[in-house]
Amino acid sequence: MVFLRSEEHLERWLGANGWEAGATVPAPTMNELARAWFWTRLEVGWSPRAVEDAQAILDQVGLTGEFWALR
Amino acid sequence: MRLRELDDLARLELTPEVEEEVRHVGPLVELGLDAGEHAPALPERTRLARTALGVALGDQLERAQGPVLRMLLHASSLAPRPGRAIGDRPDSPAESYGACDHVRVDAFDLDVRRHVYFSVVANGRPPSVTETATAFGREEEEIADAYLRLHDAHALVLFPDTTDVWMANPFCFGPTPHRVSAGGRSWTETCAWDALGIPAALHVGGVVETQCACCGEALELEVVGDELTRGRNFLAHVLVPARSWWDDIGFT
């Protein structure tokens, strides 16, 4: 999961490596995802997150569809 | 003792006397145990100080700094959790999507995992198996087995064929070109998601120094509060579909 400056740089990067595009996420959305996903990571009572809960976080920030299906 | 009571105590001065006392009790407290039960003869104020500092710093006080205390003793960490003690949910699958639905970790593994994460925040690096074994008073083999179970359950990532921690996501301990300044320390991270995950996990703002995957040009992003205030036009790209993220987490 990498950062790129622009769509133009993304296309150039994919082409140079011969990779098919995956999913592009605007940086503000990635920040929103990171806040939701990692917010509890250092809590004293952290315990493993159920797949359904992880999927709900992706859904919550608008990352839906087959690409984002965790199973 | 309820964790909520620790809020004001996080501001206690780290005197040499307090440090010396906490050094003995810290690992117990870090495991969510009541320091009072394990050091019943101590005056009340001493128990409180030990508990407050032990929760945040475990047995690694030498490099302790005020910001570390404040980072860990934030409001949501102090929220009461009635009916469930720390680490008492046995046999939970840890982020088990992908290829490891069968892997389970138990309460002891979660205690070990907690020690790893708290050591990372306190010291900027993960503890070795030897260090964790010392903190828990257990054999190294037991701790190594716990590290391996946590790895298999995707709750930690070990360097290949070792018991050295590579990632305690969002924190990474291998060489990367990415840096995050957050909570008074510089961290490394593996990817775009983790980069923004570090300030999130610490409940602070932060600055991400990374580079464009295409041209290598420096990119800087900044989080203030919950908002991304710099780098908002940049893009993150995810090549690997979600169900395959753990097939090769280093590449993902």
Contacts between the chains, C-beta under 8 A, distances in Angstrom:
chain1	res1	chain2	res2	distance
A	1	B	191	3.9
A	1	B	192	4.5
A	1	B	193	5.0
A	1	B	194	7.9
A	1	B	236	6.0
A	1	B	237	7.1
A	1	B	238	5.1
A	1	B	239	7.8
A	1	B	252	6.8
A	2	B	191	6.9
A	2	B	192	5.9
A	2	B	213	3.7
A	2	B	236	7.0
A	2	B	237	5.6
A	3	B	192	4.9
A	3	B	195	7.7
A	3	B	210	5.2
A	3	B	211	7.5
A	3	B	212	6.6
A	3	B	213	6.7
A	3	B	219	5.5
A	3	B	221	7.6
A	3	B	231	7.9
A	3	B	234	5.4
A	3	B	235	7.1
A	3	B	236	5.8
A	4	B	212	5.4
A	4	B	213	5.5
A	4	B	214	5.7
A	4	B	234	6.8
A	4	B	235	4.9
A	4	B	236	7.7
A	4	B	237	5.9
A	5	B	212	4.4
A	5	B	214	7.1
A	5	B	215	7.0
A	5	B	217	6.5
A	5	B	219	6.5
A	5	B	234	6.3
A	5	B	235	7.8
A	6	B	233	7.5
A	6	B	234	8.0
A	6	B	235	7.0
A	7	B	235	7.0
A	9	B	212	5.6
A	9	B	213	7.8
A	9	B	214	3.9
A	9	B	215	6.2
A	10	B	214	7.1
A	10	B	235	5.9
A	10	B	237	5.8
A	12	B	214	5.2
A	12	B	215	7.9
A	13	B	213	5.3
A	13	B	214	3.8
A	13	B	237	7.8
A	16	B	214	7.5
A	19	B	239	6.0
A	21	B	237	7.7
A	22	B	237	6.3
A	22	B	238	4.8
A	22	B	239	4.1
A	22	B	240	6.4
A	22	B	241	7.0
A	23	B	237	7.3
A	23	B	238	4.7
A	24	B	235	5.4
A	24	B	236	7.3
A	24	B	237	5.3
A	24	B	238	7.8
A	25	B	235	7.0
A	25	B	236	4.5
A	25	B	237	7.4
A	25	B	238	6.6
A	26	B	232	7.7
A	26	B	235	6.4
A	26	B	236	7.6
A	27	B	192	8.0
A	27	B	221	6.3
A	27	B	228	5.9
A	27	B	231	5.4
A	27	B	232	5.8
A	27	B	233	7.2
A	27	B	234	4.4
A	27	B	235	6.6
A	27	B	236	6.1
A	28	B	227	7.9
A	28	B	228	4.9
A	28	B	232	5.4
A	30	B	192	5.8
A	30	B	193	6.3
A	30	B	196	5.8
A	30	B	236	4.3
A	31	B	196	4.8
A	31	B	200	8.0
A	31	B	221	7.9
A	31	B	223	6.2
A	31	B	226	8.0
A	31	B	227	7.6
A	31	B	228	4.1
A	33	B	193	6.7
A	33	B	196	7.8
A	34	B	170	7.4
A	34	B	193	5.8
A	34	B	194	7.7
A	34	B	195	7.9
A	34	B	196	3.6
A	34	B	197	4.2
A	34	B	200	4.7
A	35	B	196	7.6
A	35	B	200	4.5
A	35	B	226	5.8
A	37	B	193	7.4
A	37	B	197	6.5
A	37	B	200	7.4
A	38	B	169	7.6
A	38	B	170	5.3
A	38	B	197	3.8
A	38	B	198	7.7
A	38	B	200	4.3
A	38	B	201	4.3
A	39	B	76	7.4
A	39	B	200	5.5
A	39	B	201	7.2
A	39	B	203	7.3
A	40	B	76	7.2
A	41	B	117	7.2
A	41	B	169	7.5
A	41	B	170	7.1
A	41	B	197	7.5
A	41	B	200	7.9
A	41	B	201	4.3
A	42	B	71	8.0
A	42	B	72	6.4
A	42	B	77	6.9
A	42	B	117	5.9
A	42	B	118	7.6
A	42	B	121	6.5
A	42	B	201	5.3
A	42	B	202	7.0
A	43	B	76	6.5
A	43	B	77	5.0
A	44	B	3	6.5
A	44	B	32	6.2
A	44	B	55	6.7
A	44	B	77	5.8
A	44	B	86	5.6
A	44	B	114	7.2
A	45	B	32	7.7
A	45	B	81	5.0
A	45	B	84	7.0
A	45	B	86	5.2
A	45	B	87	7.9
A	46	B	110	7.7
A	46	B	114	7.1
A	46	B	117	7.9
A	47	B	87	7.4
A	47	B	89	4.9
A	47	B	92	5.6
A	47	B	110	6.2
A	48	B	92	4.5
A	48	B	93	6.0
A	48	B	94	3.6
A	48	B	95	5.9
A	48	B	96	7.3
A	48	B	105	6.8
A	48	B	110	8.0
A	48	B	153	7.1
A	48	B	155	6.5
A	49	B	95	5.8
A	50	B	93	7.6
A	51	B	93	7.9
A	51	B	95	7.9
A	51	B	96	6.6
A	51	B	97	4.6
A	54	B	95	6.7
A	54	B	97	6.6
A	58	B	242	7.2
A	66	B	241	7.5
A	67	B	238	7.9
A	67	B	241	5.1
A	67	B	242	6.6
A	68	B	241	7.8
A	68	B	242	4.9
A	69	B	241	7.6
A	69	B	242	5.9
A	69	B	243	6.0
A	70	B	97	3.9
A	70	B	98	7.6
A	70	B	242	5.0
A	70	B	243	5.8
A	71	B	97	5.1
A	71	B	98	7.5
A	71	B	101	7.9
A	71	B	243	5.4
